[in-house]
Amino acid sequence: MSATRTHDPVQLRRAVLSSYLGSVIEYYDFLLYATASAIVFNKVFFSSLDPLVATVASFGTLATGYLARPLGGVIFGHFGDLLGRKRMLLLSMTLMGLASFLIGLLPTYQQIGVLAPAGLVLLRVVQGIAVGGEWGGSVLMSAEHATSRRGLWASFTNAGAPSGVVLSTAALTGTAAIVGDKAFLDWGWRIPFLVSILLLAVGLFVRLKVEETPAFKAARRESPVRRVPVLEVLRDRPRTLLLSVGAGMAAFVAQATLTIFILAYAVRVGHSRQEVLNALTTSSACAIVSIIAWSALSDRVGRRPIVISGALAMAAYSFALFPLVNNGSTAVLVLALIVGQAVIHPMMYGPLAALYTELFSTENRYTGASLGYQLAGLGAGFTPLLFAQIQQATGATNTFFISCTMAAFCLLAVGCVLALKETHQRDLSPETASERQPATGVVDAGEATSVAGLA
């Protein structure tokens, strides 16, 4: 009997709401740190260093969060596949909320010396582990509760990322406007971090009302004793895992370009920081709707056509993006970011939520989806540094090679998605035969004998 027959529409609505709110809260905290690292932490936690070195050190702590995300995906994926999605999601949300709250209480360098930046790095690692475990569980909670339109329901988790951008940017800029620049640098920056504890309470209240997914319950009945999920993924589905990383990395490279690198670049060519932040907030708000819309369309036409079309469009648009920013007009800047972040990028990014869940079997789906997604996410962590090095080597105003790099990642995504079979009609129930058919079109010896097939 298929597990999907026990699906409850009330639980589906709760799961989707929980996934969206959880993603908003996680990315609010995670991206709040990203913004603060650019405008606050270099002065508060690295004040003994040269200003330029302090900025580099501050961004270095930002990168540690991205490095910790695959670790979080493995840890939470392992126990999520063994113990259940819900337990791990409660833990990931709690870890993120507490880590952000403690950052708001962290003493400065002037108060406790080197223990301040050390504590900041430690809490950033905790944030990275938490967000690494959150995404896979949130997507699975929605996808495994759904009986149809899986792309639509799973996309609300991905829509939480731009929602977090809007919320975190508004929190910092709003606080600075209320208390003033001096007070903001002295103590006001702490307020958005301390507010995390209130968001945590709301998120936990909603998440506690969601039941474990029917697919996981069925898998536990069929296979109550599991081995090590990450080893099963690496042994039985290495090609699928690698293709999933390649399919998603371009979306993260484009995301980092349109939200982080473009901020510094636009300021350098003459735009004010505030107008760039305003343009970023506007495009992020539009992206929320676009992510959901493109993902819903992928339920009708398939994941591959949408993702491939988005990747090809982004490859071409990468050569137009920087000339548009160079125009100097604020209106053109806003248009450039809206087209890139709110129209093209969601085509690449939105359907990934459903796609990743459909590539792995129920027994190791949390691990496989999380690991593939978070390894792809390393592209966002290293893109600003890579592009800065390219500019240093080729000239501050030369963006041709940056565009070529973006286009290369997009073409890599096209190739990887083409190597994967279409997945949008697959049943996520552990009992179905379709789970045991590889999505890459190639069956190796390990895959032929493995119980863990594709969902």
C-alpha positions as a Python dict, from the first residue, in 0.01 Angstrom:
ca = {
    (1, 'M'): (0, 0, 0),
    (2, 'S'): (138, 340, -91),
    (3, 'A'): (213, 575, 190),
    (4, 'T'): (55, 858, -4),
    (5, 'R'): (-294, 724, 73),
    (6, 'T'): (-263, 842, 431),
    (7, 'H'): (-188, 1204, 346),
    (8, 'D'): (-384, 1464, 540),
    (9, 'P'): (-453, 1802, 370),
    (10, 'V'): (-452, 1976, 710),
    (11, 'Q'): (-108, 1836, 782),
    (12, 'L'): (8, 1941, 434),
    (13, 'R'): (-93, 2302, 503),
    (14, 'R'): (79, 2292, 840),
    (15, 'A'): (389, 2137, 688),
    (16, 'V'): (411, 2402, 415),
    (17, 'L'): (359, 2686, 663),
    (18, 'S'): (614, 2533, 900),
    (19, 'S'): (866, 2488, 619),
    (20, 'Y'): (823, 2843, 495),
    (21, 'L'): (845, 3003, 840),
    (22, 'G'): (1137, 2782, 934),
    (23, 'S'): (1322, 2879, 618),
    (24, 'V'): (1246, 3249, 673),
    (25, 'I'): (1376, 3232, 1030),
    (26, 'E'): (1686, 3032, 936),
    (27, 'Y'): (1778, 3262, 649),
    (28, 'Y'): (1691, 3575, 846),
    (29, 'D'): (1949, 3470, 1103),
    (30, 'F'): (2200, 3341, 848),
    (31, 'L'): (2180, 3645, 619),
    (32, 'L'): (2156, 3891, 906),
    (33, 'Y'): (2507, 3781, 989),
    (34, 'A'): (2612, 3833, 625),
    (35, 'T'): (2496, 4194, 625),
    (36, 'A'): (2636, 4265, 970),
    (37, 'S'): (2974, 4121, 869),
    (38, 'A'): (3000, 4393, 605),
    (39, 'I'): (2902, 4693, 817),
    (40, 'V'): (2949, 4606, 1187),
    (41, 'F'): (3166, 4309, 1279),
    (42, 'N'): (3490, 4444, 1132),
    (43, 'K'): (3462, 4737, 1375),
    (44, 'V'): (3325, 4549, 1678),
    (45, 'F'): (3509, 4217, 1681),
    (46, 'F'): (3825, 4293, 1480),
    (47, 'S'): (3894, 4649, 1594),
    (48, 'S'): (4262, 4576, 1668),
    (49, 'L'): (4334, 4503, 1302),
    (50, 'D'): (4401, 4728, 1008),
    (51, 'P'): (4062, 4826, 858),
    (52, 'L'): (4120, 4632, 536),
    (53, 'V'): (4245, 4325, 724),
    (54, 'A'): (3951, 4356, 963),
    (55, 'T'): (3707, 4349, 671),
    (56, 'V'): (3876, 4040, 529),
    (57, 'A'): (3863, 3872, 872),
    (58, 'S'): (3497, 3962, 906),
    (59, 'F'): (3413, 3808, 569),
    (60, 'G'): (3625, 3510, 668),
    (61, 'T'): (3388, 3436, 954),
    (62, 'L'): (3104, 3466, 702),
    (63, 'A'): (3261, 3192, 489),
    (64, 'T'): (3285, 2953, 785),
    (65, 'G'): (2906, 2933, 787),
    (66, 'Y'): (2902, 2811, 427),
    (67, 'L'): (3177, 2558, 498),
    (68, 'A'): (2976, 2420, 789),
    (69, 'R'): (2657, 2374, 587),
    (70, 'P'): (2751, 2040, 421),
    (71, 'L'): (2849, 1908, 766),
    (72, 'G'): (2508, 2008, 894),
    (73, 'G'): (2346, 1838, 596),
    (74, 'V'): (2526, 1511, 675),
    (75, 'I'): (2460, 1521, 1050),
    (76, 'F'): (2095, 1620, 1033),
    (77, 'G'): (2039, 1406, 725),
    (78, 'H'): (2178, 1099, 903),
    (79, 'F'): (1954, 1133, 1206),
    (80, 'G'): (1663, 1262, 999),
    (81, 'D'): (1669, 942, 796),
    (82, 'L'): (1698, 732, 1111),
    (83, 'L'): (1479, 915, 1363),
    (84, 'G'): (1248, 1130, 1154),
    (85, 'R'): (1224, 1467, 981),
    (86, 'K'): (1032, 1648, 1253),
    (87, 'R'): (1280, 1591, 1537),
    (88, 'M'): (1571, 1723, 1334),
    (89, 'L'): (1377, 2028, 1218),
    (90, 'L'): (1293, 2122, 1575),
    (91, 'L'): (1661, 2090, 1665),
    (92, 'S'): (1792, 2285, 1363),
    (93, 'M'): (1555, 2575, 1429),
    (94, 'T'): (1646, 2581, 1798),
    (95, 'L'): (2020, 2580, 1723),
    (96, 'M'): (1990, 2864, 1475),
    (97, 'G'): (1773, 3079, 1700),
    (98, 'L'): (1995, 3033, 2004),
    (99, 'A'): (2316, 3095, 1808),
    (100, 'S'): (2181, 3422, 1669),
    (101, 'F'): (2051, 3528, 2010),
    (102, 'L'): (2393, 3462, 2164),
    (103, 'I'): (2564, 3668, 1891),
    (104, 'G'): (2346, 3955, 2008),
    (105, 'L'): (2485, 3907, 2362),
    (106, 'L'): (2848, 3851, 2261),
    (107, 'P'): (3096, 4092, 2426),
    (108, 'T'): (3315, 4301, 2194),
    (109, 'Y'): (3689, 4278, 2135),
    (110, 'Q'): (3746, 4572, 2366),
    (111, 'Q'): (3569, 4387, 2646),
    (112, 'I'): (3714, 4034, 2629),
    (113, 'G'): (3988, 4048, 2365),
    (114, 'V'): (4044, 3755, 2129),
    (115, 'L'): (3766, 3554, 2293),
    (116, 'A'): (3516, 3781, 2115),
    (117, 'P'): (3611, 3689, 1754),
    (118, 'A'): (3665, 3328, 1862),
    (119, 'G'): (3311, 3317, 2003),
    (120, 'L'): (3179, 3478, 1686),
    (121, 'V'): (3341, 3213, 1467),
    (122, 'L'): (3206, 2933, 1689),
    (123, 'L'): (2852, 3067, 1676),
    (124, 'R'): (2881, 3114, 1299),
    (125, 'V'): (2978, 2748, 1264),
    (126, 'V'): (2670, 2653, 1468),
    (127, 'Q'): (2460, 2869, 1234),
    (128, 'G'): (2606, 2693, 931),
    (129, 'I'): (2538, 2347, 1074),
    (130, 'A'): (2182, 2449, 1161),
    (131, 'V'): (2096, 2592, 819),
    (132, 'G'): (2262, 2289, 658),
    (133, 'G'): (2015, 2064, 835),
    (134, 'E'): (1712, 2289, 797),
    (135, 'W'): (1672, 2298, 419),
    (136, 'G'): (1655, 1925, 352),
    (137, 'G'): (1414, 1858, 636),
    (138, 'S'): (1186, 2150, 547),
    (139, 'V'): (1163, 2046, 184),
    (140, 'L'): (1092, 1686, 277),
    (141, 'M'): (821, 1783, 523),
    (142, 'S'): (630, 1958, 244),
    (143, 'A'): (712, 1717, -40),
    (144, 'E'): (641, 1399, 154),
    (145, 'H'): (310, 1532, 285),
    (146, 'A'): (196, 1628, -68),
    (147, 'T'): (-2, 1399, -298),
    (148, 'S'): (30, 1630, -599),
    (149, 'R'): (183, 1965, -703),
    (150, 'R'): (500, 1874, -516),
    (151, 'G'): (702, 2145, -690),
    (152, 'L'): (461, 2411, -566),
    (153, 'W'): (449, 2298, -204),
    (154, 'A'): (823, 2228, -173),
    (155, 'S'): (908, 2567, -325),
    (156, 'F'): (786, 2753, -18),
    (157, 'T'): (1107, 2644, 155),
    (158, 'N'): (1315, 2805, -121),
    (159, 'A'): (1091, 3112, -111),
    (160, 'G'): (1199, 3154, 251),
    (161, 'A'): (1551, 3253, 139),
    (162, 'P'): (1458, 3583, -33),
    (163, 'S'): (1205, 3641, 243),
    (164, 'G'): (1493, 3618, 489),
    (165, 'V'): (1688, 3869, 279),
    (166, 'V'): (1401, 4117, 296),
    (167, 'L'): (1348, 4066, 668),
    (168, 'S'): (1715, 4082, 770),
    (169, 'T'): (1790, 4387, 554),
    (170, 'A'): (1482, 4566, 687),
    (171, 'A'): (1576, 4478, 1047),
    (172, 'L'): (1926, 4624, 1022),
    (173, 'T'): (1845, 4932, 817),
    (174, 'G'): (1534, 5001, 1024),
    (175, 'T'): (1722, 4972, 1351),
    (176, 'A'): (2000, 5201, 1224),
    (177, 'A'): (1743, 5459, 1115),
    (178, 'I'): (1571, 5454, 1455),
    (179, 'V'): (1870, 5465, 1690),
    (180, 'G'): (2120, 5654, 1472),
    (181, 'D'): (2456, 5547, 1330),
    (182, 'K'): (2663, 5589, 1648),
    (183, 'A'): (2419, 5407, 1874),
    (184, 'F'): (2373, 5140, 1609),
    (185, 'L'): (2746, 5066, 1607),
    (186, 'D'): (2764, 5077, 1988),
    (187, 'W'): (2468, 4855, 2072),
    (188, 'G'): (2183, 4888, 1820),
    (189, 'W'): (2316, 4616, 1590),
    (190, 'R'): (2240, 4366, 1865),
    (191, 'I'): (1863, 4420, 1849),
    (192, 'P'): (1795, 4226, 1525),
    (193, 'F'): (1994, 3932, 1663),
    (194, 'L'): (1812, 3936, 1996),
    (195, 'V'): (1478, 3940, 1815),
    (196, 'S'): (1568, 3592, 1688),
    (197, 'I'): (1448, 3441, 2014),
    (198, 'L'): (1096, 3570, 1947),
    (199, 'L'): (1100, 3434, 1593),
    (200, 'L'): (1221, 3103, 1733),
    (201, 'A'): (921, 3084, 1968),
    (202, 'V'): (679, 3142, 1680),
    (203, 'G'): (853, 2890, 1455),
    (204, 'L'): (858, 2617, 1720),
    (205, 'F'): (490, 2673, 1797),
    (206, 'V'): (397, 2610, 1433),
    (207, 'R'): (644, 2325, 1380),
    (208, 'L'): (528, 2130, 1685),
    (209, 'K'): (184, 2095, 1525),
    (210, 'V'): (317, 1912, 1221),
    (211, 'E'): (319, 1532, 1221),
    (212, 'E'): (594, 1312, 1084),
    (213, 'T'): (565, 1252, 709),
    (214, 'P'): (370, 949, 580),
    (215, 'A'): (661, 846, 356),
    (216, 'F'): (901, 826, 652),
    (217, 'K'): (648, 632, 861),
    (218, 'A'): (604, 383, 579),
    (219, 'A'): (980, 350, 535),
    (220, 'R'): (1022, 275, 904),
    (221, 'R'): (758, 1, 881),
    (222, 'E'): (925, -154, 577),
    (223, 'S'): (1287, -113, 693),
    (224, 'P'): (1293, -44, 1069),
    (225, 'V'): (1672, -93, 1092),
    (226, 'R'): (1891, 131, 879),
    (227, 'R'): (2264, 146, 820),
    (228, 'V'): (2456, 470, 769),
    (229, 'P'): (2256, 679, 517),
    (230, 'V'): (2550, 889, 397),
    (231, 'L'): (2749, 577, 312),
    (232, 'E'): (2451, 439, 122),
    (233, 'V'): (2429, 759, -82),
    (234, 'L'): (2804, 766, -153),
    (235, 'R'): (2816, 397, -237),
    (236, 'D'): (2493, 349, -431),
    (237, 'R'): (2430, 688, -588),
    (238, 'P'): (2764, 872, -632),
    (239, 'R'): (2682, 975, -988),
    (240, 'T'): (2341, 1107, -893),
    (241, 'L'): (2493, 1300, -603),
    (242, 'L'): (2760, 1458, -823),
    (243, 'L'): (2507, 1551, -1089),
    (244, 'S'): (2282, 1708, -826),
    (245, 'V'): (2573, 1923, -707),
    (246, 'G'): (2651, 2034, -1061),
    (247, 'A'): (2285, 2101, -1135),
    (248, 'G'): (2245, 2333, -839),
    (249, 'M'): (2579, 2511, -810),
    (250, 'A'): (2506, 2760, -1090),
    (251, 'A'): (2200, 2883, -903),
    (252, 'F'): (2415, 2958, -599),
    (253, 'V'): (2687, 3126, -804),
    (254, 'A'): (2423, 3348, -962),
    (255, 'Q'): (2262, 3412, -622),
    (256, 'A'): (2590, 3524, -465),
    (257, 'T'): (2665, 3744, -766),
    (258, 'L'): (2324, 3914, -756),
    (259, 'T'): (2311, 3964, -378),
    (260, 'I'): (2667, 3992, -243),
    (261, 'F'): (2919, 4067, -517),
    (262, 'I'): (2696, 4313, -699),
    (263, 'L'): (2660, 4516, -377),
    (264, 'A'): (3033, 4592, -362),
    (265, 'Y'): (3061, 4629, -739),
    (266, 'A'): (2770, 4873, -775),
    (267, 'V'): (2904, 5092, -494),
    (268, 'R'): (3246, 5095, -658),
    (269, 'V'): (3104, 5218, -990),
    (270, 'G'): (2914, 5505, -829),
    (271, 'H'): (2587, 5384, -675),
    (272, 'S'): (2522, 5459, -309),
    (273, 'R'): (2514, 5164, -72),
    (274, 'Q'): (2159, 5245, 35),
    (275, 'E'): (2018, 5252, -317),
    (276, 'V'): (2183, 4918, -389),
    (277, 'L'): (2033, 4773, -70),
    (278, 'N'): (1694, 4912, -168),
    (279, 'A'): (1723, 4756, -515),
    (280, 'L'): (1827, 4426, -358),
    (281, 'T'): (1532, 4432, -119),
    (282, 'T'): (1290, 4506, -404),
    (283, 'S'): (1423, 4226, -624),
    (284, 'S'): (1422, 3983, -330),
    (285, 'A'): (1058, 4059, -256),
    (286, 'C'): (968, 3995, -621),
    (287, 'A'): (1169, 3671, -617),
    (288, 'I'): (941, 3523, -349),
    (289, 'V'): (647, 3516, -591),
    (290, 'S'): (860, 3415, -887),
    (291, 'I'): (1013, 3114, -710),
    (292, 'I'): (668, 2978, -628),
    (293, 'A'): (534, 3049, -978),
    (294, 'W'): (817, 2880, -1169),
    (295, 'S'): (807, 2583, -931),
    (296, 'A'): (433, 2544, -981),
    (297, 'L'): (489, 2546, -1358),
    (298, 'S'): (749, 2269, -1317),
    (299, 'D'): (470, 2046, -1186),
    (300, 'R'): (307, 2073, -1530),
    (301, 'V'): (601, 2072, -1772),
    (302, 'G'): (872, 1907, -1562),
    (303, 'R'): (1171, 2021, -1358),
    (304, 'R'): (1425, 1990, -1637),
    (305, 'P'): (1273, 2235, -1891),
    (306, 'I'): (1242, 2512, -1630),
    (307, 'V'): (1589, 2469, -1477),
    (308, 'I'): (1760, 2434, -1815),
    (309, 'S'): (1580, 2739, -1956),
    (310, 'G'): (1680, 2941, -1650),
    (311, 'A'): (2043, 2832, -1670),
    (312, 'L'): (2068, 2920, -2040),
    (313, 'A'): (1899, 3256, -1980),
    (314, 'M'): (2136, 3333, -1692),
    (315, 'A'): (2438, 3237, -1902),
    (316, 'A'): (2334, 3498, -2158),
    (317, 'Y'): (2226, 3755, -1901),
    (318, 'S'): (2561, 3739, -1719),
    (319, 'F'): (2710, 3942, -2006),
    (320, 'A'): (2439, 4210, -1979),
    (321, 'L'): (2426, 4241, -1599),
    (322, 'F'): (2738, 4446, -1538),
    (323, 'P'): (2691, 4689, -1830),
    (324, 'L'): (2343, 4760, -1691),
    (325, 'V'): (2488, 4831, -1346),
    (326, 'N'): (2756, 5049, -1508),
    (327, 'N'): (2483, 5265, -1660),
    (328, 'G'): (2468, 5467, -1337),
    (329, 'S'): (2090, 5500, -1331),
    (330, 'T'): (1915, 5381, -1016),
    (331, 'A'): (1612, 5273, -1219),
    (332, 'V'): (1831, 5064, -1450),
    (333, 'L'): (2004, 4912, -1145),
    (334, 'V'): (1668, 4808, -998),
    (335, 'L'): (1561, 4667, -1334),
    (336, 'A'): (1887, 4473, -1370),
    (337, 'L'): (1847, 4309, -1030),
    (338, 'I'): (1478, 4234, -1079),
    (339, 'V'): (1542, 4064, -1414),
    (340, 'G'): (1835, 3869, -1274),
    (341, 'Q'): (1720, 3783, -923),
    (342, 'A'): (1341, 3787, -957),
    (343, 'V'): (1285, 3647, -1307),
    (344, 'I'): (1577, 3435, -1430),
    (345, 'H'): (1733, 3307, -1109),
    (346, 'P'): (1406, 3161, -969),
    (347, 'M'): (1382, 2942, -1279),
    (348, 'M'): (1713, 2781, -1182),
    (349, 'Y'): (1649, 2780, -809),
    (350, 'G'): (1279, 2725, -740),
    (351, 'P'): (1234, 2373, -885),
    (352, 'L'): (1549, 2247, -708),
    (353, 'A'): (1349, 2191, -388),
    (354, 'A'): (1133, 1924, -549),
    (355, 'L'): (1410, 1796, -777),
    (356, 'Y'): (1648, 1714, -493),
    (357, 'T'): (1379, 1526, -298),
    (358, 'E'): (1293, 1321, -607),
    (359, 'L'): (1650, 1205, -668),
    (360, 'F'): (1686, 988, -357),
    (361, 'S'): (1495, 707, -187),
    (362, 'T'): (1294, 766, 130),
    (363, 'E'): (1543, 577, 344),
    (364, 'N'): (1828, 818, 264),
    (365, 'R'): (1642, 1113, 109),
    (366, 'Y'): (1719, 1360, 391),
    (367, 'T'): (2090, 1281, 366),
    (368, 'G'): (2110, 1275, -14),
    (369, 'A'): (1906, 1589, -74),
    (370, 'S'): (2080, 1785, 201),
    (371, 'L'): (2430, 1682, 98),
    (372, 'G'): (2374, 1756, -271),
    (373, 'Y'): (2212, 2092, -202),
    (374, 'Q'): (2465, 2208, 58),
    (375, 'L'): (2766, 2104, -151),
    (376, 'A'): (2617, 2302, -438),
    (377, 'G'): (2570, 2588, -192),
    (378, 'L'): (2946, 2620, -152),
    (379, 'G'): (2927, 2811, -478),
    (380, 'A'): (2761, 3097, -292),
    (381, 'G'): (3030, 3098, -25),
    (382, 'F'): (3326, 3125, -261),
    (383, 'T'): (3188, 3322, -555),
    (384, 'P'): (3256, 3672, -410),
    (385, 'L'): (3615, 3575, -328),
    (386, 'L'): (3669, 3413, -668),
    (387, 'F'): (3529, 3712, -856),
    (388, 'A'): (3735, 3954, -646),
    (389, 'Q'): (4048, 3761, -739),
    (390, 'I'): (3949, 3765, -1107),
    (391, 'Q'): (3905, 4142, -1091),
    (392, 'Q'): (4238, 4183, -917),
    (393, 'A'): (4407, 3989, -1196),
    (394, 'T'): (4223, 4144, -1490),
    (395, 'G'): (4135, 4494, -1368),
    (396, 'A'): (3867, 4639, -1143),
    (397, 'T'): (3644, 4745, -1434),
    (398, 'N'): (3688, 4430, -1643),
    (399, 'T'): (3388, 4202, -1586),
    (400, 'F'): (3410, 3993, -1905),
    (401, 'F'): (3588, 3702, -1736),
    (402, 'I'): (3344, 3715, -1445),
    (403, 'S'): (3057, 3683, -1691),
    (404, 'C'): (3238, 3396, -1862),
    (405, 'T'): (3274, 3220, -1525),
    (406, 'M'): (2903, 3262, -1450),
    (407, 'A'): (2814, 3131, -1796),
    (408, 'A'): (3043, 2830, -1752),
    (409, 'F'): (2868, 2728, -1429),
    (410, 'C'): (2531, 2770, -1600),
    (411, 'L'): (2635, 2545, -1888),
    (412, 'L'): (2762, 2291, -1635),
    (413, 'A'): (2415, 2295, -1477),
    (414, 'V'): (2254, 2235, -1817),
    (415, 'G'): (2473, 1933, -1878),
    (416, 'C'): (2407, 1786, -1534),
    (417, 'V'): (2030, 1834, -1557),
    (418, 'L'): (2025, 1675, -1902),
    (419, 'A'): (2207, 1373, -1754),
    (420, 'L'): (1927, 1329, -1500),
    (421, 'K'): (1591, 1181, -1594),
    (422, 'E'): (1276, 1385, -1545),
    (423, 'T'): (1148, 1334, -1190),
    (424, 'H'): (831, 1538, -1148),
    (425, 'Q'): (594, 1239, -1181),
    (426, 'R'): (774, 1014, -938),
    (427, 'D'): (595, 882, -631),
    (428, 'L'): (790, 951, -311),
    (429, 'S'): (641, 647, -136),
    (430, 'P'): (910, 395, -36),
    (431, 'E'): (714, 99, -176),
    (432, 'T'): (702, 207, -541),
    (433, 'A'): (913, 44, -805),
    (434, 'S'): (998, 380, -957),
    (435, 'E'): (1219, 454, -659),
    (436, 'R'): (1443, 171, -764),
    (437, 'Q'): (1506, 308, -1113),
    (438, 'P'): (1809, 534, -1157),
    (439, 'A'): (1747, 892, -1265),
    (440, 'T'): (2069, 919, -1465),
    (441, 'G'): (1981, 658, -1726),
    (442, 'V'): (2292, 454, -1636),
    (443, 'V'): (2283, 153, -1404),
    (444, 'D'): (2610, 42, -1254),
    (445, 'A'): (2668, -278, -1057),
    (446, 'G'): (2611, -110, -723),
    (447, 'E'): (2293, 58, -840),
    (448, 'A'): (2153, -262, -986),
    (449, 'T'): (2171, -445, -656),
    (450, 'S'): (2086, -152, -429),
    (451, 'V'): (1759, -121, -245),
    (452, 'A'): (1805, 255, -239),
    (453, 'G'): (1678, 382, -574),
    (454, 'L'): (1552, 717, -686),
    (455, 'A'): (1234, 873, -558),
}
